[in-house]
Amino acid sequence: MESCVIEQPGILRGETFIPAAQLNERSARAASALRAAGVDRGDAVALLLRNDHPFFEAYFAAGLIGAAPVPLNWHGKPDEILFVLQDCRARVLVAHADLVRPLIGRLPADLKVRVVATPQDIAAAYRIAPADCIVPQDTLEWSSWIESFEPRKESPVEAPAAMMYTSGTTGKPKGVRRPATSLAHREKSAYYADIAKLSGFAPGVRAVVVGPMYHGAPLAWATGWARTNSFIVLQARFDAEDLLRLIDKHRITNLLLVPIMFTRLLKLPEHVRRSYDLSSLRHVTHGAAPCPRSVKEQMIDWWGPVIYEQYGSLEIGLVTCANSEEWLSHPGTVGRPLSGVELKILDDNGEEVPVGETGQIYSRIADQPDFAYEGLPDARAEVVRDGFVTAGDVGYLDADGFLYLCDRKKDVVISGGVNIYPAEIEACILTLDGVRDVAVFGIPDEEYGESLAAAVELDRSVALSAEDIRAHVRANLAAFKTPRLVEFLDEIPRLESGKILKRELRKTYWAETGRSI
């Protein structure tokens, strides 16, 4: 495997390569299997999988029968995963062996579970015990199950988009559902043509999938590349030098990264960076978090003008893009609107502000179906104004129509490209005896962009340390939700309405950075 370059389309994970034709055939078998398991059009198929071949098989199989794949954040604690499984009313769960083990005995009785043995390369990357990688007794193994069915012959059914889970001010995850769009509609749409161009979806692409596919962008890019018969490498876990090795070895042309990955790549010793041939790169997209100007300038200087920036969210979709030339002439921009995208910058009264003035960013995309929050029919109204949707970001447009981000109205903290929702962490900390009040917010972090801080007000009934607070969060939530900094205050600043003045808490930490996001 090390001595040759694979020329045909397909997906490589570790030493295992599945050609595109075989992947399509296995997906068709999986579609028959899911249908036999009672999955119908509009049902949810949950995917508790790291980046692996069965993820693609189950994802595409769900689409073939009109079901909605629901990727689950496998960093979550059992209660967090169980909430999403129940909220989306999943009919089938496809999971890696080590990820499903903590859920056994707690899953809904009517949920059908199919298990994938955790591959050796993934186990090594995450230090998973060999015994945990084995399919548990009394569960059905995914591969042998789908192989017992004939490939589905019927024409594909128009399928809804994957249902991705986000969070709002309540801290509870919300499922974003979007109805099906026909292939004919997409083929005629200038908006979807722009997305394909931005994403680099084209035959002959050679790509590495780096980020976990429970995130919206890695999922969209990975499945888009697969649909266009690309050669795809699945990196078990991001490692900066290993990514350079993969680019060199497989003549990679396309990547989707987040700014923290740029930072780690730039921190490699100069002799390491120069020891790999990266001349094959043609299209590198980034988003998900603000990218420091100096970092982006260094990346363009190193890799050349192959870097594209995009801005969007699960609710609003992709709305802007900037190539390297546009960014260099408009430093700091996240780009101009894609075809068919309308942008408005509104003040607190809903009035449009002049060019160059800051306000909340709203957008509308003519060719994209409206979304709904699963089981929350009224929640959408909170982010919509006259048909325009906001992700809660604040920014401005310049005279050339380029968009710039300034701040976020939402309290979401973006750390290393991962959205973290303070309300959920605050609710967790408040369950600890001795805590009277708490505010969780983002502070600047050179490597991650932002890290978590918790300001805690004690009631003096129990002696608590910063480590007590962190240990409580680690025990109840995913580890990445643990505050790096804990400070104790006499009183958490609040308005009379009860709203926490997080800007007041943040400003001390952000004052010398020249930014607030």
Secondary structure, 3 states (H helix, E strand, C coil): CCCCCCCCCEEEECCEEEEHHHHHHHHHHHHHHHHHCCCCCCCEEEEECCCCHHHHHHHHHHHHCCCEEEECCCCCCHHHHHHHHHHCCEEEEEEEHHHHHHHCCCCCCCCEEEEECCCHHHHHHHCCCHHHHCCCCCCEEHHHHHHCCCCCCCCCCCCCCCCEEEECCCCCEEEEECCCCCHHHHHHCHHHHHHHHHHCCCCCCEEEECCCCCCHHHHHHHHHHHHCCCEEEECCCCCHHHHHHHHHHHCCCEEEECHHHHHHHHCCCHHHHCCCCCCCCCEEEECCCCCCHHHHHHHHHHHCCCEEEEEEECCCEEEEEECHHHHHHCCCCCEEECCCEEEEEECCCCCECCCCCCEEEEEEECCCCCCEECCCCCHHHHHEECCEECCCEEEEECCCCCEEEEEECCCCEEECCEEECHHHHHHHHCCCCCEEEEEEEEEEECCCEEEEEEEEEECCCCCCCHHHHHHHHHHHCCHHHCCCEEEECCCCCECCCCCECHHHHHHHHHCCCCCCC
